[in-house]
């Protein structure tokens, strides 16, 4: 928007400014320009400070790796058997393998489990879990994939450091799993399932040993 002093003096036939008036207008204009520049500079500084304050937290990768090393008891290739309990029907007997490996230089643990039907060798159970550690919250997390779906949950390390527990909730279905290394060095795993108001029942039992 034009300054009113300039608009007034530019009108045809309008009064002309004296030298003193022109000087006063110049001083006022410069002062206003300086004030606007100062205000802009202050706003820029405030914006930069705000941006710096909102910078994302830098993860402590060494803390994450240290925590993930506590899960090293799972590392390796394992094989054995598993059973899926199907209510009143006969359980499904499986030949089970588990493969647990660190990735990203120890920042994540990937666990792949495959169960094959004992009768025909076809894959009946297949799942992939990715475990990581949140150093800010101090908790383990797992994202598990199965049949085109995935679920996320918190993982808790057992007090003796040789087992983990976790569970999932999907609608009215809840599961709770316990994995531990027993006194014989076997990877044992059991899962309970609860549907709605029904009492929990065993769903999966698994025992595998390290492959030689």
N, C-alpha and C positions, 0 to 999 in steps of 0.2 A: 504493500500500500504506500503511495507517495506521501512524503512528509507534508503536513499542512502548510508550513512556511513556504516550501518550494512551490506548491500548488497555487498559493495566494499570489506570489510574486510573478508567476508566469502568466497570469491572466492578462488578456489584451486590455490595455488601458488601465490596469490596476496600478496602485501606488508602488513606487520603487523603494527598496530598503536602503537606508543610509549605510555608510561604512561601518558605524558602530553596531547597527542592527545586524548587518551581514556577519560581522565578526562574532556577535553573540550567537547567531544561528549556527555558525560553524563550530563554535565551542560546544554548544548543546548537542549537535549532531555527533561530534567526535566522542563526547562523553557517553551518549546512548550506545554508539557502536562498541565502545570499549566495554560497557556494562553487558551488552549482549554476548560479546566474545568471552568475557569472564564467566558468564552464566553457562555458556556452552561448554567451556573447559571444565567447570565444576560438575556438570551433568555427565560428561565423558569419563571423568575420574570416578564418579560414583558408580557408573555402569561397569567400569573395569573392576572395581572393588567387588561389586556384586557377582560378576562372572567368576572372579577368583575364589570367592567364598563358596560358589556352587560347583567347583571342580570336583569330579568324581574321586572317591577315595581310592588310593593305590593299594591293591591287595598285598598282604604279606605272604609272598609265595614260599618263603623259607618255612614259615609257620605252617602253611598248608602241607608242604612236603613232609614236614616232621610228623604232623598228625596222620597223614596218609600212610606213613611207614608203620603205624600201629596196626594196620590191616594186612601186613605182610604175611601173616599166617595163612592167608587165602591164596597166595601166589602159586601158580603152577597148573598142571593139568591133572584132573581127577577123573576117576571112572568107578562105576558101581551100579547100584540099582535104585529105583524109585517106585513108589506106588501111589496112584491116585485113587482115593476112596470115593466111590460113587453111590452114596446113600445105601440103599438096601441091595444094590447090585454087586456083582463081583468087582473087586478092585482091578484097575488097569495096571499091569506089571510092565515096567520099563527098564531098558538098559540106559543108564544115565551117565552123561559126561558133563564136567564143569571145567571151564578154562578161564582162569583169572590172571590178568596181566596189567601192569602199570602202563600208562600212556602219558604223553606230554611231560616227560622227564619226572614222572612220579606225582603229578598233580591230580590225576584221575585214575581210578581203578575200573577196568571193564571186566565184567563177569558174563560169560555166555554159557547158558545151560541148554542141553539138548537131550530129550528123552525119546528113545525109539521103542516101539512096541516089540515085546519079546517074540511074539508069534510071527510077525511079518517084516520086522525091521523098519517099518515106516515111521517117520517122525510124528510123534503124537504131542510132544511138549517142547516148545522152543521159546526162550526168553533171553533178553539182553539187558543187563543192568549197568548203569554208569554211576559210580560213587565219587563224590567230591567232598571237600571240606570248606566250610565258610569260616574263615579265621575271625571275621568281625563278630559273628554270632556264636562261634565256638561249637558248631554242630556239623554233623555229617548229613549229606543229602544224597538221595538216589533217584534217578529217573529210570524206570523200567519199561521196556518195550516188549509187546507181545501181540501177535495177530493184527498188526496195523494200528495198534493203540499204544498209548503210553500213560503212565501214572507217575506222580512224584510223591516222595515221602521223606520223612526224617529217619535216619538210621542211628541207633544207639549202640555204643560199644559196651560189651559186657564188663563187669567189674574185674574179672580175672584176665581181661585182655585177650581172650581166646574165643570170642563169639560176638555176634551182633543180633539185634532185633529190629524189626520194622513191621509196618502194616499199611494196608491200603483201604480206602473207602470209596465205593462206587455205588451211588444210590443207596439201596437198602443192604448192599453186600459189604461186609467188613472182613478183612483178613488180618491175621497176626502170625508172623513168622519168627522162628527162633533158629539161628544157625550157631553151631558151636563145634569146636574141635575136641573130641573126647579123649579119654586117657590113652586110647590106642592110636591116636593121631588121625582118626577118621573124621571127615567132614560129615556131620549129621545135621539134618534140617527137617523141621516139622512145621506145618502150616495149619492153622485152625481157620475155619470160615463160619461166619454168622450171617444169616439171612433174616432180615426183619427182626421179629420178636422171638425167633427160634433160638434154642440154646446153641452155643458153639459146638462144632464137631470137627474132628480131624479131616483134613482134605488131602494133604500131601505128606508123605514120609520119604526121606531120601538119605542114603548112606553111600558115600564115595570115598575112595582112598587114593593117595598119590600114585600117579602112573610112574612106573620105573623105566 
